[in-house]
């Protein structure tokens, strides 16, 4: 099973697939190091240039957008001790008779927890525009409803990991004297066709049953080695049933023929005026 993250990283490494093993390891190491260096530098500049915001660059832009959107909502307090709010959303096209109002319910749980019927705080771990509108009504700090992983210090610490080179240990490209080197035979090289491969999936034990593996069991006699379609016991029983049906059909045909002959004789006797072998 693969995930989207694995597919994305596989796309990143698409240019290194045809390289030797040592070159693949080098490309992964150098690419990851450059990735961390670039993001570490940007996270540090963000902390220096934005001392007033507690969020990272992406979440800072997200909070500014949602705060601007939340200013168009109308929040009213519906609860008392539970601090529940009904937030009426501003319609995108304006106001009118045909415009249906949409309302979301926001509830604050303590000083750092909140729930919304849109489920965005639960899924994204950051405030939605409805929560920001209700928080502005009660003068609450919206930072309390954003996960700590989105803070600029957390992002800076994430990209502050260190990397070490490996060439101080060895280059791993030469073979020591006396070590055996295995060279594959070119005669065993699989012939490839021009174009994209049909499939890249690795075969496993599950494919054996789909391809008609050795374990075949009949569902009728429960014996191994054949399917129910080719079961000899089932064929024999069907042949016997067919013979019985054929014998029964021939007997029924003979009885029907006797009945027809009897009716013909009766009609003939009625026409000639003879009944039961005596003259009228």
Secondary structure, 3 states (H helix, E strand, C coil): CCCHHHHHHHHHHHHHCCCCHHHHHHHHHHHHHHHHHHHHHHHHHHHHHCCCCCECHHHHHHHHHHHHHHCCCEEEECCCCCCEEEEECCCCCCCCCCCCCCEEEEEEECCCEEEECCCHHHHHCCCCHHHHHHHHHCCCCHHHHCCHHHEHHHHHHHCCCCCCCCCCCCCCCCCCCCCCCCCCCHHHCCCCCCCCCCCCCCCCCHHHHHCCCCCCECCCCCCECCCHHHCHHHHHHHHHHHHHHHHHHHHHHHHHHHHHHHHHHHHHHHHHCEECCEEC
